[in-house]
Amino acid sequence: MDRDRPAAFDPRHVSLLWASPDRAAELTKMHAELFNPAWDEPAIKSLLEHPAAAALIATAGQTREPAGFVIAQLAADEAEILSVGVAEKWQRMGLGRRLIEGLIRAAQRAEARRLFLEVSVDNEAALRLYGSLDFRRVGIRPKYYKRPGEPGIDALILALNF
């Protein structure tokens, strides 16, 4: 067991912070550990600098290390999650739910009426999470996700109405 990850960890003790462009390196590192292909730092920094950006970083543990993130964009009365991830040692502890709930609150405050996201059809943990938060399937993107050495994987388009 990681000494910085308590056995009885309570996700309510996670800090959700706005991820400004100066946090791009931290988000890039986490993204690279979770996704292949990963986004590079200039791409993430550019997203965070965009006026429509809404991004959160979760910090956890005694050292308040970066544990997860969500990057989204708001436009008119809609929002879209572009990427979300939780560092491996913090997975399955409720951090993903906290990040999505934080983003939902931010989107609602910005007067969005609908939140979209895309998720791989084989990402069972994410599909369970989004289903538990009342996201509904509104479409599919065939062979959307490209993984090295694999055929394309379909993406489900999910939406949550506020």
N, C-alpha and C positions, 0 to 999 in steps of 0.2 A: 504494500500500500504506500502510495506517495505521502510523505509526511506533511505536505502542504495541502493535501486533499483529505479533509476529515471523513471518517467513516459515516458519520451522520450529517453529512453536508446538507444545509438548507439553502435552496436556490434563492430564497428571499434575501439572503445576505450577500448577494452579488451586487456590485455597483454597475449600473448602466450609464455610460457617459457618451456625450455627443462625440462622434469621431470626426474631428476636423482634419484638414489636409496634413497637419503635422503628425498625425497618427498613421499615415500611409505606410510607412515601413513596417509597423507592427501588423497591420492588416495584410500586407503583402506576404509576410512570413507565415501567418496563419493560413492564408489562402493557398500558399505553395505546399503546405503540409497536408492540406485537405483535398485539393483538386489537381487533376492532370488533364488538360493543360491548365496551368495557373495564370492568373493575371499578374502582370509585372507592376512595379511600383509607379512608373509614370501613368499607367492606365488607372490604377486605383486613386492616385493623387488627383488626376483629372476628374474622375467621378466625384470625389469629395469636394473639389473646388466648384463644381457646377452649382448654380443658384438653386436648382430644384432638388439638390441632394438632401437626403435624410439618412444618416448613418449612426449606428450605435456600436460601441465596443463594450463588452462585458469584462470586468476584472473580478478576480476571485482569489481565494486563499489568503493566507497571512501576508504574503508579499504583494497582493493585488496585481498579480500577473494577468496579461491579456488572456482571456479564456474563450472568447467568442466574438462574433460580429454579425451585423446585418447592414447591408447597403441597399438603399432604395432611392427612387426618384418620385417626386410629386409633380403632377401636371394637371392643372384645372381641378376637376373634382375626382381625379383618379390617382392612385399610387401603385407603384410596381416594385416588388422586391427583386433586386438584381442578383444578389448573392447573400447567402447566410451560411455560417459555419461555426462549429464549436470544436475547440482543440481536443484532440483525442482523449487526453487524460480527464477532461471535464464532460465528456459525452455521457448521455443517459442519466443525467442528474438534474434535468429541468432547465438548463441554461438556454437551450434552443427555444423553449416555450417562453421564457422571460424576455428573450430578445424579440421574438415575434409580437408578444403582447405589448412591449414597449414601442415597437414600430407602429402597431395598430393605434395606440394612443396618440402618437405623434401625427399619424395620418388623419385621425379624427379631428385633432386640434387644428390641422391645416384645412379642415372642411372637405376632405376627400370623402367620397361616398362609396368607393369601391377600391379594394386592394387586390392586385393580381400577383401571381408568381408562376414560374415554371418549375417543374420537378420531374426528375427521371422516373419512368414507370417502374424501375427496379429499386428505388430508394424507399424501402418499406417503412423504415423508422420515420422519415420525413412525411410520408403519406399518412401515417397514423397520427402524427402531431397535427398536421394541417386539417385532417378530418375532425380531430377533437376540438379544433378551434372554429369549426363550421365553414371551412373553405369548401367550395363546390367545384366540380369539374365543369369547365365551360368550353374546352377544346383540346386538341392534340396537335403536336408538331412532330410529324414523322421523322425519325432519324436525326433529331435535332442535336443531341449530344454526341460529339465525336471523341472517342477514346482511342488512344494509340493501340493499334493492332486489333481493334474490334470494329464490327459494323456499327453504324449509327444506332443510338438508343432513342426511342420516342420520349418526348416530353409531354406531360400533361399540363394544360393551362388551368390553373385554379383561381377562383375569385372568392372574395369575402365582401359581402355587401354590409354597409353600416346602416 
